[in-house]
Amino acid sequence: MKDAVKDSMLDLVKHEVTNMQPLLMQTERSQQFTQWSPNEDADLPKDELLVMTMREARKRLLSGTSEDAMIEELFDGRDEEYHLLKQIVFGRDSLT
């Protein structure tokens, strides 16, 4: 490309980057995920609730919550269920 074309393209990209105001379009579905919190009733399919709960478990472990406390809070102390679900959802034994 010639320098003039490159400069024009660069100017266009700079203009778009500085002037664009992208809007995040949230659907009802994405709002359900955003507003979801553990141990509350949610209008989501069970498989999605399971994945969201496992995601929350991973976040808590990464933030320093002990595994025992997390299992008690999210899985009502059902250790075996948690370990089985961890293997199924993440395909590995460790979430961290």
VMD Tcl script that draws the C-alpha trace (Angstrom):
set ca {
  {0.00 0.00 0.00}
  {1.07 3.50 -0.61}
  {1.80 5.72 2.36}
  {-1.16 8.00 1.61}
  {-3.58 5.05 1.68}
  {-2.05 3.74 4.90}
  {-2.34 7.15 6.51}
  {-5.97 7.47 5.41}
  {-6.82 4.05 6.78}
  {-5.03 4.83 10.03}
  {-6.94 8.11 10.34}
  {-10.21 6.25 9.75}
  {-9.42 3.67 12.42}
  {-8.39 6.40 14.89}
  {-11.63 8.25 14.21}
  {-13.75 5.13 14.73}
  {-11.94 4.18 17.94}
  {-12.30 7.63 19.48}
  {-15.88 8.31 18.34}
  {-17.62 4.95 18.56}
  {-19.87 4.35 21.49}
  {-20.75 0.67 21.34}
  {-23.87 -0.32 23.19}
  {-24.15 -3.63 24.93}
  {-27.48 -5.09 24.03}
  {-28.76 -7.19 26.89}
  {-31.41 -9.74 26.24}
  {-33.74 -11.06 28.89}
  {-31.58 -14.18 28.93}
  {-28.33 -12.31 29.53}
  {-30.01 -10.33 32.32}
  {-30.98 -13.60 33.98}
  {-27.33 -14.64 34.00}
  {-26.19 -11.23 35.21}
  {-28.68 -11.15 38.07}
  {-28.16 -14.77 39.09}
  {-26.76 -15.48 42.52}
  {-26.23 -18.81 44.29}
  {-28.96 -20.35 46.43}
  {-31.71 -18.15 44.99}
  {-34.54 -19.24 42.75}
  {-33.78 -18.52 39.14}
  {-35.71 -19.04 35.96}
  {-32.86 -20.87 34.24}
  {-32.67 -24.47 33.05}
  {-31.07 -26.87 35.52}
  {-28.02 -27.51 33.36}
  {-27.30 -23.78 33.18}
  {-27.80 -23.41 36.94}
  {-25.31 -26.21 37.43}
  {-22.71 -24.52 35.25}
  {-23.30 -21.16 36.95}
  {-22.89 -22.79 40.36}
  {-19.65 -24.46 39.29}
  {-18.43 -21.14 37.90}
  {-19.21 -19.50 41.24}
  {-17.36 -22.30 43.03}
  {-14.27 -21.66 40.93}
  {-14.47 -17.90 41.51}
  {-14.69 -18.42 45.27}
  {-11.74 -20.78 45.33}
  {-9.66 -18.35 43.27}
  {-10.56 -15.54 45.67}
  {-9.29 -17.51 48.67}
  {-12.38 -19.20 50.08}
  {-11.55 -22.60 51.48}
  {-12.87 -25.55 49.53}
  {-14.72 -26.87 52.59}
  {-16.50 -23.54 53.16}
  {-17.41 -23.25 49.47}
  {-18.79 -26.81 49.40}
  {-20.84 -26.08 52.51}
  {-22.27 -22.86 51.06}
  {-22.92 -23.90 47.46}
  {-23.49 -27.64 47.72}
  {-24.96 -27.96 51.23}
  {-21.88 -29.88 52.33}
  {-22.28 -32.61 49.69}
  {-18.57 -33.18 49.05}
  {-18.94 -36.18 46.73}
  {-21.50 -34.38 44.57}
  {-19.21 -31.37 44.23}
  {-16.19 -33.47 43.21}
  {-18.23 -35.43 40.66}
  {-19.70 -32.26 39.17}
  {-16.28 -30.65 39.05}
  {-15.00 -33.55 37.00}
  {-18.01 -33.52 34.67}
  {-18.21 -29.76 34.08}
  {-14.53 -28.85 33.95}
  {-13.08 -32.20 32.93}
  {-10.44 -32.07 35.63}
  {-10.06 -32.53 39.35}
  {-8.87 -29.00 40.18}
  {-10.71 -25.72 39.68}
  {-7.71 -23.47 40.29}
}
mol new
graphics top color blue
foreach p $ca { graphics top sphere $p radius 0.5 }
foreach p [lrange $ca 0 end-1] q [lrange $ca 1 end] { graphics top cylinder $p $q radius 0.2 }
display resetview
